[in-house]
Amino acid sequence: MTLNRLVLWRHGETDYNATGRMQGHLDSALTETGWNQARFAVPVLAGFAPELVVASDLRRARDTATVFTTATGIGLRIDERLRETNLGKWQGLTYDEIEVEWPGMLETWRADGTIAPPDGEARVEVAERALEVVSAVDAEFSGTVMLCAHGGLISALTGRLLDLPVDRWGLLGGIGNCHWTVFTRRPGGDGSWRLSSYNAGTTR
Protein backbone atom coordinates (compact mmCIF):
# COMPACT_ATOMS: atom_id res chain seq x y z
CA MET A 1 0.00 0.00 0.00
CA THR A 2 0.99 3.62 -0.43
CA LEU A 3 -0.70 6.74 0.82
CA ASN A 4 -2.14 9.21 -1.64
CA ARG A 5 -2.21 12.09 0.85
CA LEU A 6 -0.42 13.11 4.03
CA VAL A 7 -1.66 15.91 6.30
CA LEU A 8 0.72 17.43 8.87
CA TRP A 9 -1.15 19.35 11.58
CA ARG A 10 0.53 21.52 14.20
CA HIS A 11 -0.85 21.62 17.75
CA GLY A 12 -2.81 24.58 19.11
CA GLU A 13 -1.40 27.49 21.08
CA THR A 14 0.32 26.62 24.37
CA ASP A 15 1.23 28.61 27.44
CA TYR A 16 4.83 28.65 26.16
CA ASN A 17 3.75 29.90 22.71
CA ALA A 18 1.77 32.68 24.36
CA THR A 19 4.80 33.84 26.37
CA GLY A 20 7.40 33.43 23.60
CA ARG A 21 9.36 30.56 25.15
CA MET A 22 11.03 27.68 23.34
CA GLN A 23 9.37 24.36 24.12
CA GLY A 24 11.18 21.47 22.48
CA HIS A 25 10.54 18.36 24.58
CA LEU A 26 9.03 20.32 27.48
CA ASP A 27 5.45 19.14 28.00
CA SER A 28 3.57 22.43 27.81
CA ALA A 29 -0.22 22.70 27.94
CA LEU A 30 -2.75 24.13 25.49
CA THR A 31 -4.25 27.49 26.36
CA GLU A 32 -7.99 28.05 26.00
CA THR A 33 -7.16 29.68 22.67
CA GLY A 34 -5.31 26.52 21.68
CA TRP A 35 -8.27 24.30 22.53
CA ASN A 36 -10.55 26.55 20.49
CA GLN A 37 -8.15 26.56 17.54
CA ALA A 38 -8.33 22.77 17.49
CA ARG A 39 -12.13 22.79 17.63
CA PHE A 40 -12.39 25.32 14.79
CA ALA A 41 -10.05 23.24 12.61
CA VAL A 42 -12.00 19.99 12.97
CA PRO A 43 -14.65 20.59 10.26
CA VAL A 44 -12.01 21.55 7.67
CA LEU A 45 -9.62 18.72 8.49
CA ALA A 46 -12.47 16.21 8.53
CA GLY A 47 -12.88 17.00 4.83
CA PHE A 48 -9.55 15.24 4.19
CA ALA A 49 -11.16 12.04 5.56
CA PRO A 50 -8.05 10.65 7.23
CA GLU A 51 -8.05 6.94 7.96
CA LEU A 52 -5.85 7.45 11.02
CA VAL A 53 -4.35 10.21 13.14
CA VAL A 54 -0.86 9.73 14.57
CA ALA A 55 0.18 12.22 17.25
CA SER A 56 3.32 13.13 19.13
CA ASP A 57 3.28 11.90 22.71
CA LEU A 58 3.79 15.44 24.01
CA ARG A 59 0.58 16.67 25.62
CA ARG A 60 0.04 19.69 23.39
CA ALA A 61 -0.06 17.54 20.25
CA ARG A 62 -1.86 14.64 21.88
CA ASP A 63 -4.61 16.91 23.23
CA THR A 64 -4.99 18.69 19.88
CA ALA A 65 -5.32 15.36 18.08
CA THR A 66 -7.84 14.09 20.64
CA VAL A 67 -10.14 17.04 19.91
CA PHE A 68 -10.26 15.84 16.30
CA THR A 69 -10.54 12.11 16.94
CA THR A 70 -13.22 12.55 19.61
CA ALA A 71 -15.31 14.64 17.22
CA THR A 72 -14.86 12.32 14.22
CA GLY A 73 -14.43 8.85 15.69
CA ILE A 74 -11.23 8.32 13.71
CA GLY A 75 -8.54 6.21 15.36
CA LEU A 76 -5.56 7.72 17.17
CA ARG A 77 -2.02 6.42 17.61
CA ILE A 78 0.68 8.01 19.73
CA ASP A 79 4.28 7.98 18.53
CA GLU A 80 7.17 9.65 20.34
CA ARG A 81 9.11 9.92 17.06
CA LEU A 82 6.81 12.85 16.24
CA ARG A 83 8.11 14.90 19.17
CA GLU A 84 9.36 18.40 18.55
CA THR A 85 13.08 19.04 18.16
CA ASN A 86 15.01 18.50 21.37
CA LEU A 87 16.25 22.03 21.98
CA GLY A 88 18.57 21.06 24.80
CA LYS A 89 19.68 24.00 26.93
CA TRP A 90 17.40 26.38 25.01
CA GLN A 91 14.22 24.75 26.26
CA GLY A 92 12.15 27.10 28.40
CA LEU A 93 14.08 30.20 27.30
CA THR A 94 12.93 33.20 25.29
CA TYR A 95 14.70 34.23 22.09
CA ASP A 96 16.25 37.18 23.90
CA GLU A 97 17.59 34.95 26.67
CA ILE A 98 19.14 32.61 24.11
CA GLU A 99 20.75 35.53 22.29
CA VAL A 100 22.35 36.80 25.50
CA GLU A 101 23.84 33.41 26.38
CA TRP A 102 24.70 32.22 22.84
CA PRO A 103 25.09 35.34 20.65
CA GLY A 104 24.27 34.70 17.00
CA MET A 105 23.75 30.96 17.41
CA LEU A 106 19.97 31.09 17.11
CA GLU A 107 20.15 32.61 13.63
CA THR A 108 22.85 30.14 12.62
CA TRP A 109 20.69 27.26 13.84
CA ARG A 110 17.65 28.53 11.95
CA ALA A 111 19.65 28.71 8.72
CA ASP A 112 21.44 25.36 8.99
CA GLY A 113 19.49 22.14 9.57
CA THR A 114 22.64 20.23 10.49
CA ILE A 115 23.36 22.36 13.57
CA ALA A 116 21.94 21.37 16.97
CA PRO A 117 21.32 23.59 19.99
CA PRO A 118 23.58 22.85 22.98
CA ASP A 119 22.70 19.33 24.19
CA GLY A 120 19.90 19.18 21.60
CA GLU A 121 19.34 17.63 18.19
CA ALA A 122 19.62 18.91 14.62
CA ARG A 123 16.63 19.24 12.32
CA VAL A 124 18.06 16.61 9.98
CA GLU A 125 17.78 14.14 12.87
CA VAL A 126 14.20 15.26 13.56
CA ALA A 127 13.29 14.79 9.90
CA GLU A 128 14.71 11.26 9.82
CA ARG A 129 12.76 10.04 12.84
CA ALA A 130 9.58 11.64 11.48
CA LEU A 131 10.21 9.99 8.12
CA GLU A 132 10.19 6.62 9.87
CA VAL A 133 6.60 7.30 10.93
CA VAL A 134 5.62 8.32 7.40
CA SER A 135 7.18 5.15 6.00
CA ALA A 136 5.28 3.00 8.49
CA VAL A 137 1.84 4.45 7.71
CA ASP A 138 2.71 4.52 4.01
CA ALA A 139 3.08 0.75 4.12
CA GLU A 140 -0.23 0.29 5.94
CA PHE A 141 -2.69 2.75 4.39
CA SER A 142 -3.68 3.78 0.89
CA GLY A 143 -5.78 6.90 1.52
CA THR A 144 -5.00 9.79 3.85
CA VAL A 145 -3.20 9.83 7.20
CA MET A 146 -2.84 12.89 9.42
CA LEU A 147 0.14 13.47 11.70
CA CYS A 148 -0.44 15.85 14.61
CA ALA A 149 2.92 17.21 15.64
CA HIS A 150 5.01 20.36 16.02
CA GLY A 151 6.10 23.31 13.91
CA GLY A 152 9.80 22.53 13.82
CA LEU A 153 9.20 18.88 12.98
CA ILE A 154 6.69 19.74 10.26
CA SER A 155 9.01 22.18 8.50
CA ALA A 156 11.95 19.77 8.74
CA LEU A 157 9.85 16.87 7.45
CA THR A 158 8.60 19.08 4.62
CA GLY A 159 12.15 19.74 3.49
CA ARG A 160 12.94 16.04 3.69
CA LEU A 161 9.84 14.85 1.81
CA LEU A 162 10.51 17.34 -0.97
CA ASP A 163 14.19 16.31 -1.12
CA LEU A 164 15.24 19.93 -0.71
CA PRO A 165 18.93 20.53 -0.04
CA VAL A 166 19.35 20.95 3.71
CA ASP A 167 20.81 24.41 3.24
CA ARG A 168 17.46 25.47 1.72
CA TRP A 169 15.26 24.22 4.57
CA GLY A 170 15.60 27.58 6.29
CA LEU A 171 13.64 29.18 3.45
CA LEU A 172 10.48 27.41 4.59
CA GLY A 173 8.34 29.67 6.75
CA GLY A 174 7.11 28.73 10.19
CA ILE A 175 3.87 26.86 10.85
CA GLY A 176 1.11 28.66 12.74
CA ASN A 177 -0.64 27.06 15.68
CA CYS A 178 -3.24 24.57 14.45
CA HIS A 179 -2.25 25.18 10.82
CA TRP A 180 -1.57 22.31 8.48
CA THR A 181 0.53 21.25 5.51
CA VAL A 182 -0.69 18.80 2.86
CA PHE A 183 1.28 16.46 0.60
CA THR A 184 -0.10 14.43 -2.29
CA ARG A 185 1.58 11.83 -4.48
CA ARG A 186 2.98 12.98 -7.78
CA PRO A 187 1.27 11.36 -10.76
CA GLY A 188 3.43 8.88 -12.60
CA GLY A 189 3.98 6.25 -9.95
CA ASP A 190 7.50 7.12 -8.77
CA GLY A 191 6.20 7.50 -5.21
CA SER A 192 7.48 11.04 -4.70
CA TRP A 193 5.53 13.69 -2.84
CA ARG A 194 4.43 17.13 -3.94
CA LEU A 195 3.42 19.99 -1.68
CA SER A 196 -0.27 20.84 -2.11
CA SER A 197 -0.53 23.44 0.67
CA TYR A 198 1.75 24.82 3.35
CA ASN A 199 0.77 26.51 6.62
CA ALA A 200 -2.94 26.56 5.75
CA GLY A 201 -5.49 27.29 8.45
CA THR A 202 -8.90 28.59 9.38
CA THR A 203 -9.66 32.30 9.61
CA ARG A 204 -11.00 31.98 13.17
BELPEWO-V260392 format. One record per backbone hydrogen bond with DSSP energy under -0.5 kcal/mol. CO is the residue of the C=O (numbers start at 1). NH is the residue of the N-H. E is the energy in kcal/mol with one decimal. If there is no record, write none. Layout:
BEGIN
co: <CO CO>
nh: <NH NH>
e: <E E>
END
This chain:
BEGIN
co: <4 5 6 7 7 8 9 11 13 14 15 16 17 20 22 23 26 29 31 32 33 34 35 36 37 38 39 41 42 43 44 45 46 52 53 54 55 58 58 59 60 61 62 63 64 65 66 67 68 69 75 77 79 80 85 86 87 88 90 93 94 95 96 97 98 102 102 104 105 106 107 108 111 112 113 117 118 121 122 122 123 124 125 126 127 128 129 130 131 132 133 134 135 136 137 137 143 143 144 144 145 146 146 147 147 148 149 150 151 152 153 154 155 156 157 158 159 160 161 165 166 166 168 169 174 176 179 180 181 182 182 183 184 186 192 194 194 197 200>
nh: <185 145 183 9 147 181 149 178 31 18 19 21 20 95 92 26 28 15 35 36 37 38 39 40 41 42 43 45 46 47 47 48 49 146 77 148 79 61 62 63 64 65 66 67 68 69 70 71 72 73 53 55 82 83 87 121 90 91 93 22 98 99 100 101 102 105 106 108 109 110 111 112 113 115 124 120 89 117 125 126 127 128 129 130 131 132 133 134 135 136 137 138 139 140 140 141 4 5 51 52 7 54 148 9 149 56 11 154 155 156 157 158 159 160 161 162 164 163 193 168 113 169 171 172 176 179 10 200 8 196 197 6 194 189 186 184 196 182 180>
e: <-1.3 -1.4 -2.9 -0.6 -3.1 -2.3 -2.5 -1.9 -2.2 -2.4 -0.9 -2.6 -1.2 -0.6 -3.2 -2.4 -1.5 -2.1 -2.2 -2.2 -2.6 -1.9 -2.0 -2.7 -1.7 -1.1 -0.5 -2.6 -2.6 -0.6 -1.1 -1.7 -1.6 -2.4 -2.5 -2.8 -3.0 -1.0 -2.5 -3.2 -1.2 -2.7 -2.1 -1.6 -1.2 -2.7 -2.5 -1.4 -1.9 -2.5 -2.1 -3.1 -1.9 -1.7 -0.9 -2.5 -2.4 -1.5 -2.1 -2.9 -2.1 -2.3 -1.9 -1.8 -3.3 -1.8 -0.6 -1.6 -2.8 -2.3 -1.6 -1.2 -0.5 -1.6 -2.0 -2.7 -2.7 -0.5 -0.6 -1.7 -2.7 -1.6 -1.9 -2.2 -2.3 -1.3 -0.9 -1.9 -2.6 -1.8 -2.3 -2.3 -1.3 -0.5 -0.7 -2.5 -2.4 -1.7 -3.4 -0.6 -2.3 -2.6 -0.5 -3.3 -0.7 -2.2 -1.6 -2.8 -2.4 -2.1 -3.0 -2.2 -2.0 -2.0 -3.0 -1.9 -2.5 -1.2 -0.6 -2.6 -0.6 -1.3 -1.9 -1.8 -0.5 -2.2 -2.6 -2.9 -3.2 -2.7 -1.5 -2.4 -2.8 -0.8 -2.6 -2.3 -0.6 -2.3 -2.9>
END
